[in-house]
Amino acid sequence: MTLPTPARRSLLLGLAAATLAASLPASAQAPYPIRPITLVVPFAAGGSTDVVGRLVAQKMSDVLGQQVVVENVVGAGGNVGAARVAKAEPDGYSILMGTVATHALNPLMLKRKPYDPVTDFAPISLLAVIPNVLVVNPKLPANSVKELIALLKASPEKYNYASSGLGTPLHLSGELFKSMAGVSMQHIPYRGSGPALNDVVAGQVPIQFDNLPSASEFIKAGSLRGLAVTTKERAPSFPDIPTVAEAGLPGYETYTWNALFAPPRTPRPIIDALNAAAIKALADPTVIERMKAFSATVVSSTPEQLADHVKAEIVKWTPVVKEAGVQIE
């Protein structure tokens, strides 16, 4: 059937326009971004991941000339938000604030995996590293990591430790500690850091692994004793607290990290634009000072360095998860 002349003309013009657009160099096409970008934070508002996300998003908005809007998409330990970005259009308008949970621990522990942390994302940049901290109730007769290890070895079935939940980085920090120190502690999972901290302060549970930002006020007030931070270097906000490695367990290192990811097959020019904006945002003195205020360290990277980091984290945590026997439906 022959199309009427006006319809045929419209079709031909449309095809010609599409062909021309495809043949134009990237510099001649519409610049990126031309509309707001959604940054999915897969955890609740107010936590360290959310704080880092909003801080970086604000500065990236200034660099890119378009708003980077934070959307908290919570559920399944970060998997709901991460899976949403993994399945989003690869156009640069949906990006993810990923963490050690979304890109190492959860994929190792889940029986049904909603995404692959390596192949289902395009890395953009690391953003920050946040120390965890080993704290105890002040009444516990242990003033150092070495004394705690000795106490646990002397009474292997007596002591418990708290974390913010089953399968969290803080739970696995405790399991790694047990494995490397050769000690036994029963894990008591809580629904969040706050309730766990309250019970450790009250003496219901004597030991906890927590993010340093949320535990810091308790340490300053003396209601918790900070034995060691879990990073390779001491935290600038608590220079008198040693690392676990230097305090008695060489080679021990855990931390929470934040990084930006895009959906797979996102064009490299868009990844490069987001990477450049993130690096510029992280170099802002205000951002650096705000990060320091809650014990976070700025760590930018290339996309390739972030890809290598994710693979290394999976290798590191695989034996810990296996030994802990953690499986989540």
C-alpha positions as a Markdown table, in Angstrom:
| # | Residue | x | y | z |
|---|---|---|---|---|
| 1 | Met | 0.0 | 0.0 | 0.0 |
| 2 | Thr | 1.4 | 3.4 | -1.0 |
| 3 | Leu | 1.6 | 6.0 | 1.7 |
| 4 | Pro | -0.1 | 9.3 | 1.0 |
| 5 | Thr | 2.5 | 11.9 | 0.0 |
| 6 | Pro | 2.5 | 13.9 | 3.3 |
| 7 | Ala | 2.9 | 10.8 | 5.4 |
| 8 | Arg | 5.7 | 9.5 | 3.2 |
| 9 | Arg | 7.4 | 12.9 | 3.4 |
| 10 | Ser | 7.2 | 12.9 | 7.2 |
| 11 | Leu | 8.6 | 9.4 | 7.4 |
| 12 | Leu | 11.5 | 10.1 | 5.1 |
| 13 | Leu | 12.3 | 13.3 | 7.0 |
| 14 | Gly | 12.3 | 11.4 | 10.2 |
| 15 | Leu | 14.6 | 8.7 | 8.9 |
| 16 | Ala | 17.0 | 11.3 | 7.5 |
| 17 | Ala | 17.1 | 13.2 | 10.8 |
| 18 | Ala | 17.8 | 10.0 | 12.7 |
| 19 | Thr | 20.6 | 9.1 | 10.3 |
| 20 | Leu | 22.1 | 12.5 | 10.5 |
| 21 | Ala | 22.0 | 12.5 | 14.3 |
| 22 | Ala | 23.7 | 9.1 | 14.4 |
| 23 | Ser | 26.4 | 10.3 | 12.1 |
| 24 | Leu | 27.2 | 13.4 | 14.0 |
| 25 | Pro | 30.3 | 13.4 | 16.3 |
| 26 | Ala | 29.6 | 13.5 | 20.0 |
| 27 | Ser | 30.5 | 17.1 | 20.2 |
| 28 | Ala | 27.7 | 18.0 | 17.9 |
| 29 | Gln | 25.0 | 16.1 | 19.8 |
| 30 | Ala | 23.1 | 17.5 | 22.8 |
| 31 | Pro | 25.4 | 18.0 | 25.8 |
| 32 | Tyr | 25.1 | 15.9 | 29.0 |
| 33 | Pro | 23.3 | 16.4 | 31.3 |
| 34 | Ile | 20.3 | 18.3 | 30.0 |
| 35 | Arg | 18.0 | 17.4 | 32.9 |
| 36 | Pro | 18.2 | 16.4 | 36.6 |
| 37 | Ile | 20.1 | 13.2 | 37.6 |
| 38 | Thr | 18.7 | 10.9 | 40.2 |
| 39 | Leu | 21.3 | 9.5 | 42.7 |
| 40 | Val | 19.8 | 6.5 | 44.4 |
| 41 | Val | 20.9 | 6.0 | 48.0 |
| 42 | Pro | 19.9 | 2.4 | 48.9 |
| 43 | Phe | 19.6 | 3.1 | 52.6 |
| 44 | Ala | 17.5 | 5.3 | 54.9 |
| 45 | Ala | 18.0 | 9.0 | 55.3 |
| 46 | Gly | 20.4 | 10.1 | 58.0 |
| 47 | Gly | 23.0 | 7.3 | 57.9 |
| 48 | Ser | 26.6 | 7.8 | 56.8 |
| 49 | Thr | 25.9 | 6.7 | 53.2 |
| 50 | Asp | 23.0 | 9.2 | 52.9 |
| 51 | Val | 25.1 | 12.0 | 54.4 |
| 52 | Val | 28.0 | 11.4 | 51.9 |
| 53 | Gly | 25.5 | 11.1 | 49.1 |
| 54 | Arg | 23.8 | 14.4 | 49.8 |
| 55 | Leu | 27.1 | 16.2 | 50.3 |
| 56 | Val | 28.6 | 15.0 | 47.0 |
| 57 | Ala | 25.3 | 15.4 | 45.1 |
| 58 | Gln | 25.1 | 19.1 | 46.1 |
| 59 | Lys | 28.6 | 19.8 | 44.8 |
| 60 | Met | 28.2 | 17.7 | 41.7 |
| 61 | Ser | 25.0 | 19.7 | 40.9 |
| 62 | Asp | 27.1 | 22.9 | 40.8 |
| 63 | Val | 29.7 | 21.3 | 38.5 |
| 64 | Leu | 27.3 | 19.7 | 36.1 |
| 65 | Gly | 24.8 | 22.6 | 35.9 |
| 66 | Gln | 21.9 | 20.2 | 36.6 |
| 67 | Gln | 20.5 | 19.0 | 39.9 |
| 68 | Val | 21.7 | 15.7 | 41.3 |
| 69 | Val | 18.7 | 14.7 | 43.3 |
| 70 | Val | 19.1 | 12.1 | 46.1 |
| 71 | Glu | 16.4 | 9.5 | 46.3 |
| 72 | Asn | 16.4 | 7.0 | 49.2 |
| 73 | Val | 15.3 | 3.6 | 47.9 |
| 74 | Val | 15.5 | 1.3 | 51.0 |
| 75 | Gly | 15.0 | -2.4 | 51.4 |
| 76 | Ala | 16.9 | -5.8 | 51.5 |
| 77 | Gly | 20.1 | -4.3 | 52.9 |
| 78 | Gly | 20.6 | -2.0 | 50.0 |
| 79 | Asn | 19.6 | -4.5 | 47.3 |
| 80 | Val | 16.4 | -2.9 | 46.2 |
| 81 | Gly | 18.0 | 0.4 | 45.3 |
| 82 | Ala | 21.0 | -1.2 | 43.7 |
| 83 | Ala | 18.9 | -3.5 | 41.6 |
| 84 | Arg | 16.8 | -0.6 | 40.4 |
| 85 | Val | 19.9 | 1.2 | 39.1 |
| 86 | Ala | 21.3 | -2.0 | 37.5 |
| 87 | Lys | 18.1 | -2.2 | 35.4 |
| 88 | Ala | 17.8 | 1.5 | 34.6 |
| 89 | Glu | 18.4 | 3.1 | 31.2 |
| 90 | Pro | 22.1 | 3.6 | 30.6 |
| 91 | Asp | 21.7 | 7.3 | 29.9 |
| 92 | Gly | 23.4 | 8.8 | 32.9 |
| 93 | Tyr | 20.3 | 10.0 | 34.6 |
| 94 | Ser | 20.1 | 7.2 | 37.2 |
| 95 | Ile | 23.2 | 6.5 | 39.3 |
| 96 | Leu | 23.8 | 4.6 | 42.5 |
| 97 | Met | 25.6 | 5.3 | 45.8 |
| 98 | Gly | 27.1 | 1.9 | 46.2 |
| 99 | Thr | 28.8 | 0.5 | 49.3 |
| 100 | Val | 30.7 | -2.6 | 50.5 |
| 101 | Ala | 27.2 | -4.0 | 51.3 |
| 102 | Thr | 25.7 | -3.6 | 47.9 |
| 103 | His | 28.9 | -4.6 | 45.9 |
| 104 | Ala | 30.6 | -7.2 | 48.0 |
| 105 | Leu | 28.7 | -8.6 | 51.1 |
| 106 | Asn | 25.1 | -8.9 | 49.8 |
| 107 | Pro | 26.0 | -10.6 | 46.6 |
| 108 | Leu | 28.0 | -13.2 | 48.6 |
| 109 | Met | 25.3 | -13.9 | 51.1 |
| 110 | Leu | 22.1 | -13.8 | 49.1 |
| 111 | Lys | 20.8 | -17.1 | 47.8 |
| 112 | Arg | 18.9 | -15.4 | 45.0 |
| 113 | Lys | 21.0 | -12.6 | 43.6 |
| 114 | Pro | 19.2 | -9.7 | 42.0 |
| 115 | Tyr | 22.3 | -8.4 | 40.2 |
| 116 | Asp | 26.0 | -9.1 | 39.6 |
| 117 | Pro | 28.1 | -6.5 | 41.3 |
| 118 | Val | 30.8 | -6.6 | 38.6 |
| 119 | Thr | 28.9 | -7.0 | 35.3 |
| 120 | Asp | 25.7 | -5.2 | 36.1 |
| 121 | Phe | 27.2 | -1.8 | 36.9 |
| 122 | Ala | 29.5 | 0.7 | 35.2 |
| 123 | Pro | 31.9 | 2.1 | 37.9 |
| 124 | Ile | 32.3 | 5.9 | 38.2 |
| 125 | Ser | 34.4 | 6.8 | 41.2 |
| 126 | Leu | 35.2 | 5.9 | 44.8 |
| 127 | Leu | 34.1 | 8.7 | 47.1 |
| 128 | Ala | 34.9 | 8.0 | 50.7 |
| 129 | Val | 36.1 | 5.5 | 53.3 |
| 130 | Ile | 34.5 | 5.4 | 56.7 |
| 131 | Pro | 36.2 | 3.6 | 59.6 |
| 132 | Asn | 34.4 | 1.1 | 61.8 |
| 133 | Val | 35.3 | 1.0 | 65.4 |
| 134 | Leu | 35.5 | -1.8 | 68.1 |
| 135 | Val | 33.9 | -0.5 | 71.3 |
| 136 | Val | 33.2 | -2.1 | 74.6 |
| 137 | Asn | 31.2 | -1.2 | 77.7 |
| 138 | Pro | 33.5 | 0.5 | 80.2 |
| 139 | Lys | 32.8 | -2.2 | 82.8 |
| 140 | Leu | 34.3 | -4.9 | 80.6 |
| 141 | Pro | 37.8 | -5.7 | 81.9 |
| 142 | Ala | 39.6 | -5.0 | 78.7 |
| 143 | Asn | 41.4 | -1.8 | 77.9 |
| 144 | Ser | 43.0 | -2.9 | 74.7 |
| 145 | Val | 42.6 | -5.3 | 71.8 |
| 146 | Lys | 45.2 | -7.7 | 73.3 |
| 147 | Glu | 43.4 | -7.7 | 76.6 |
| 148 | Leu | 40.0 | -8.3 | 74.8 |
| 149 | Ile | 41.5 | -11.3 | 72.9 |
| 150 | Ala | 42.9 | -12.7 | 76.1 |
| 151 | Leu | 39.6 | -12.3 | 77.9 |
| 152 | Leu | 37.7 | -14.1 | 75.0 |
| 153 | Lys | 40.2 | -16.9 | 74.9 |
| 154 | Ala | 39.9 | -17.4 | 78.7 |
| 155 | Ser | 36.1 | -17.6 | 78.5 |
| 156 | Pro | 35.2 | -18.7 | 75.0 |
| 157 | Glu | 31.4 | -19.1 | 75.5 |
| 158 | Lys | 30.8 | -16.2 | 77.8 |
| 159 | Tyr | 30.8 | -13.0 | 75.7 |
| 160 | Asn | 28.5 | -11.6 | 72.9 |
| 161 | Tyr | 29.0 | -8.8 | 70.4 |
| 162 | Ala | 26.4 | -6.5 | 68.8 |
| 163 | Ser | 26.1 | -5.2 | 65.3 |
| 164 | Ser | 23.5 | -3.2 | 63.4 |
| 165 | Gly | 22.2 | -6.3 | 61.7 |
| 166 | Leu | 22.7 | -9.8 | 60.2 |
| 167 | Gly | 25.0 | -9.7 | 57.2 |
| 168 | Thr | 26.0 | -6.0 | 57.6 |
| 169 | Pro | 29.6 | -4.9 | 57.2 |
| 170 | Leu | 29.7 | -4.5 | 61.0 |
| 171 | His | 28.6 | -8.1 | 61.5 |
| 172 | Leu | 31.3 | -9.3 | 59.1 |
| 173 | Ser | 33.8 | -7.1 | 60.9 |
| 174 | Gly | 33.2 | -9.1 | 64.0 |
| 175 | Glu | 33.4 | -12.4 | 62.2 |
| 176 | Leu | 36.7 | -11.4 | 60.6 |
| 177 | Phe | 38.0 | -10.4 | 64.1 |
| 178 | Lys | 36.9 | -13.8 | 65.5 |
| 179 | Ser | 38.6 | -15.7 | 62.6 |
| 180 | Met | 41.9 | -13.8 | 62.7 |
| 181 | Ala | 42.1 | -13.7 | 66.5 |
| 182 | Gly | 41.0 | -17.3 | 67.0 |
| 183 | Val | 38.3 | -16.4 | 69.5 |
| 184 | Ser | 34.7 | -17.1 | 70.0 |
| 185 | Met | 31.8 | -14.6 | 70.5 |
| 186 | Gln | 28.1 | -14.9 | 69.9 |
| 187 | His | 26.7 | -12.4 | 67.4 |
| 188 | Ile | 23.7 | -10.5 | 68.5 |
| 189 | Pro | 22.1 | -8.7 | 65.5 |
| 190 | Tyr | 20.0 | -5.5 | 66.0 |
| 191 | Arg | 17.7 | -3.6 | 63.7 |
| 192 | Gly | 20.1 | -0.7 | 63.3 |
| 193 | Ser | 23.1 | 0.9 | 65.0 |
| 194 | Gly | 21.1 | 3.0 | 67.5 |
| 195 | Pro | 19.4 | 0.1 | 69.4 |
| 196 | Ala | 22.7 | -1.8 | 69.4 |
| 197 | Leu | 24.6 | 1.1 | 70.9 |
| 198 | Asn | 22.0 | 1.7 | 73.5 |
| 199 | Asp | 22.2 | -1.9 | 74.7 |
| 200 | Val | 26.0 | -1.9 | 74.8 |
| 201 | Val | 26.0 | 1.4 | 76.8 |
| 202 | Ala | 23.5 | -0.2 | 79.2 |
| 203 | Gly | 25.7 | -3.3 | 79.5 |
| 204 | Gln | 23.2 | -5.7 | 77.9 |
| 205 | Val | 25.9 | -6.7 | 75.4 |
| 206 | Pro | 29.5 | -5.9 | 76.2 |
| 207 | Ile | 31.1 | -5.6 | 72.8 |
| 208 | Gln | 30.1 | -3.9 | 69.5 |
| 209 | Phe | 31.5 | -3.2 | 66.0 |
| 210 | Asp | 30.0 | 0.0 | 64.7 |
| 211 | Asn | 30.6 | 2.9 | 62.2 |
| 212 | Leu | 32.8 | 5.4 | 63.9 |
| 213 | Pro | 30.5 | 8.4 | 63.1 |
| 214 | Ser | 27.6 | 6.9 | 65.0 |
| 215 | Ala | 29.7 | 5.7 | 67.9 |
| 216 | Ser | 31.8 | 8.8 | 68.3 |
| 217 | Glu | 29.6 | 10.8 | 70.7 |
| 218 | Phe | 29.4 | 7.8 | 73.1 |
| 219 | Ile | 33.2 | 7.4 | 73.0 |
| 220 | Lys | 33.6 | 11.1 | 73.7 |
| 221 | Ala | 31.2 | 11.0 | 76.6 |
| 222 | Gly | 32.9 | 8.0 | 78.1 |
| 223 | Ser | 29.9 | 5.8 | 77.9 |
| 224 | Leu | 31.7 | 3.5 | 75.5 |
| 225 | Arg | 35.4 | 2.6 | 75.4 |
| 226 | Gly | 36.9 | 2.8 | 71.9 |
| 227 | Leu | 39.5 | 0.0 | 71.7 |
| 228 | Ala | 40.5 | 0.3 | 68.0 |
| 229 | Val | 39.4 | 1.6 | 64.6 |
| 230 | Thr | 39.3 | -1.0 | 61.8 |
| 231 | Thr | 41.1 | 0.9 | 59.1 |
| 232 | Lys | 44.7 | 0.7 | 58.1 |
| 233 | Glu | 45.4 | 4.2 | 59.4 |
| 234 | Arg | 44.2 | 5.9 | 62.6 |
| 235 | Ala | 41.1 | 8.1 | 62.2 |
| 236 | Pro | 42.0 | 11.8 | 62.3 |
| 237 | Ser | 39.0 | 12.5 | 64.5 |
| 238 | Phe | 40.3 | 10.1 | 67.2 |
| 239 | Pro | 44.1 | 10.1 | 66.8 |
| 240 | Asp | 44.6 | 8.4 | 70.2 |
| 241 | Ile | 42.6 | 5.3 | 69.3 |
| 242 | Pro | 44.9 | 2.7 | 67.6 |
| 243 | Thr | 44.0 | 0.5 | 64.7 |
| 244 | Val | 43.1 | -3.1 | 65.3 |
| 245 | Ala | 46.2 | -4.1 | 63.3 |
| 246 | Glu | 48.6 | -2.1 | 65.4 |
| 247 | Ala | 46.8 | -2.9 | 68.7 |
| 248 | Gly | 47.3 | -6.7 | 68.4 |
| 249 | Leu | 45.9 | -8.2 | 65.2 |
| 250 | Pro | 48.3 | -7.5 | 62.3 |
| 251 | Gly | 46.7 | -7.5 | 58.9 |
| 252 | Tyr | 43.1 | -6.8 | 60.1 |
| 253 | Glu | 41.3 | -4.1 | 58.1 |
| 254 | Thr | 37.7 | -3.4 | 57.4 |
| 255 | Tyr | 35.8 | -0.2 | 56.6 |
| 256 | Thr | 32.7 | 1.1 | 55.0 |
| 257 | Trp | 33.1 | 2.7 | 51.6 |
| 258 | Asn | 30.9 | 4.7 | 49.3 |
| 259 | Ala | 31.2 | 4.9 | 45.5 |
| 260 | Leu | 29.2 | 5.9 | 42.5 |
| 261 | Phe | 28.0 | 3.5 | 39.9 |
| 262 | Ala | 25.9 | 3.8 | 36.7 |
| 263 | Pro | 23.9 | 1.1 | 34.8 |
| 264 | Pro | 25.9 | -1.2 | 32.6 |
| 265 | Arg | 26.6 | 0.0 | 29.0 |
| 266 | Thr | 26.5 | 3.6 | 30.0 |
| 267 | Pro | 28.5 | 5.5 | 27.3 |
| 268 | Arg | 32.1 | 6.3 | 28.3 |
| 269 | Pro | 31.7 | 10.0 | 27.7 |
| 270 | Ile | 28.9 | 10.1 | 30.3 |
| 271 | Ile | 31.0 | 8.1 | 32.8 |
| 272 | Asp | 33.9 | 10.4 | 32.3 |
| 273 | Ala | 31.7 | 13.5 | 32.8 |
| 274 | Leu | 30.3 | 12.0 | 36.1 |
| 275 | Asn | 33.8 | 11.0 | 37.2 |
| 276 | Ala | 35.1 | 14.5 | 36.6 |
| 277 | Ala | 32.2 | 16.1 | 38.5 |
| 278 | Ala | 32.7 | 13.7 | 41.4 |
| 279 | Ile | 36.4 | 14.3 | 41.7 |
| 280 | Lys | 35.9 | 18.1 | 41.5 |
| 281 | Ala | 33.2 | 17.9 | 44.2 |
| 282 | Leu | 35.5 | 15.8 | 46.5 |
| 283 | Ala | 38.2 | 18.4 | 46.1 |
| 284 | Asp | 36.0 | 21.2 | 47.5 |
| 285 | Pro | 37.3 | 22.3 | 50.9 |
| 286 | Thr | 33.8 | 22.4 | 52.3 |
| 287 | Val | 33.3 | 18.8 | 51.4 |
| 288 | Ile | 36.6 | 17.7 | 52.8 |
| 289 | Glu | 35.9 | 19.4 | 56.1 |
| 290 | Arg | 32.4 | 18.0 | 56.4 |
| 291 | Met | 33.8 | 14.5 | 55.7 |
| 292 | Lys | 36.4 | 14.9 | 58.4 |
| 293 | Ala | 33.7 | 16.0 | 60.8 |
| 294 | Phe | 32.2 | 12.6 | 60.8 |
| 295 | Ser | 35.4 | 10.6 | 60.4 |
| 296 | Ala | 35.2 | 10.0 | 56.6 |
| 297 | Thr | 38.2 | 10.1 | 54.4 |
| 298 | Val | 37.8 | 11.4 | 50.8 |
| 299 | Val | 39.0 | 8.8 | 48.3 |
| 300 | Ser | 38.4 | 9.6 | 44.6 |
| 301 | Ser | 39.4 | 7.2 | 41.8 |
| 302 | Thr | 39.2 | 6.4 | 38.1 |
| 303 | Pro | 36.5 | 4.0 | 36.9 |
| 304 | Glu | 39.1 | 1.3 | 36.4 |
| 305 | Gln | 40.4 | 1.7 | 40.0 |
| 306 | Leu | 36.9 | 1.4 | 41.3 |
| 307 | Ala | 36.3 | -1.8 | 39.2 |
| 308 | Asp | 39.5 | -3.3 | 40.7 |
| 309 | His | 38.5 | -2.3 | 44.2 |
| 310 | Val | 35.1 | -4.1 | 43.9 |
| 311 | Lys | 36.8 | -7.3 | 42.7 |
| 312 | Ala | 39.3 | -7.1 | 45.5 |
| 313 | Glu | 36.6 | -6.6 | 48.1 |
| 314 | Ile | 34.7 | -9.7 | 46.8 |
| 315 | Val | 37.9 | -11.8 | 47.1 |
| 316 | Lys | 38.6 | -10.5 | 50.6 |
| 317 | Trp | 35.1 | -11.1 | 52.0 |
| 318 | Thr | 34.3 | -14.5 | 50.3 |
| 319 | Pro | 36.2 | -16.7 | 52.9 |
| 320 | Val | 34.8 | -14.6 | 55.8 |
| 321 | Val | 31.2 | -15.0 | 54.6 |
| 322 | Lys | 31.8 | -18.7 | 54.0 |
| 323 | Glu | 33.2 | -19.3 | 57.4 |
| 324 | Ala | 30.5 | -17.3 | 59.1 |
| 325 | Gly | 27.9 | -19.4 | 57.3 |
| 326 | Val | 25.7 | -16.3 | 56.6 |
| 327 | Gln | 23.0 | -17.0 | 54.0 |
| 328 | Ile | 20.1 | -14.6 | 53.4 |
| 329 | Glu | 16.9 | -15.4 | 51.5 |
